[in-house]
């Protein structure tokens, strides 16, 4: 108990310090994105990985709180995905390549012994969807930090109920690390989590839910769904909206749940609060189902609320696009018959004033005749 409190406090402080430390190097190296006219560094996920990894390594090395095989393997594969996401932050990897990396990572952590082959394949698909749901939340300031911390806290309770001490410690430390990251990610964010942190956090949560479900599967699939209902709603909303619009499913755009909440009038802090309250409600139901405090059919209420939210957000109009600038074409004025065409006077090198425009031959002949009549020529 004492080590858990000390580990959570250490993760919180260490992640907060690392989040502040990565800002300047990220800006100097150009690892940043533009949000609301500001350049924001993208290395917040590296700070979360560093804070959680350092605390987990100290606990494993000292032998005070060994995480065990499941938690350790989750961290290793999640860190690999985080590094893969960091490459995407720097070099903008295609979405198909990122999705393939998540599929490989999910296939490495699914508990096939408890779920079987078909259940394991379904688990891989579910992990991929949930990870991309959390990745979509990373596009808005503070949302992934709040939703991830609430989900990790509830998941640590579920793991503790199944006497999975390693996973319980892991998720309590993850919740503390995300809280420390929120000190710099609350809107307006000074650092964002990026693809690196989004893949790392989403993968740990999705894989952890699957491992806990594999042990306490007697509660049914209602508890895993309720624990990740917010991420599931976001990914379903994105898939349906892009399919209706005839767009590629892997092409990004402002069609996530947080973007639509902004378009109906919520400010960035309001979006964070709404998403946090929704995550607290759904994860609370999932925890209650897993602890057998309520019936598994209670998850149907969460599913109904999720469906209503997705259906309602589909009617939010898309963002208005600015009209493309039109190219104006200058039409020359018609020149009267017999008049000299207007030509622009170009300055002569050396500072002298430009000479008069050329005159037609008829005007020059009249001028020469007039000068000859007055005796000024010849």
Secondary structure, 3 states (H helix, E strand, C coil): CHHHHHHHHHHHHHHHHHHHHHHHHHHHHCCEEEECCEEEECCHHHHHHHHHHHHHHHHHHHCCCCCHHHHHHHHHHHHHHHHHHHHHHHHCCCHHHHHHHHHHHHHHHCCHHHHHHHHHHHHHHHHHHHHHHHHHHCCCCCHHHHHHHHHHHHHHHHHHHCCCHHHHHHHHHHHHHHHHHHHHHCCCCCECCHHHHHHHHHHHHHHHHHHHHHHCHHHCCHHHHHHCHHHHHHHHHHHHHHHHHCCCCCCCCCCCHHHHHHHCCCCHHHHHHHHHHHHHHHHHHHHHHHCCCCCHHHHHHHHHHHHHHHHHHCCCCCCCCCCCCCCCCCCCCCCCCCCCCCCCCCCCCCCCCCCCCCCCHHHHHHHHHHHHHCCCCC
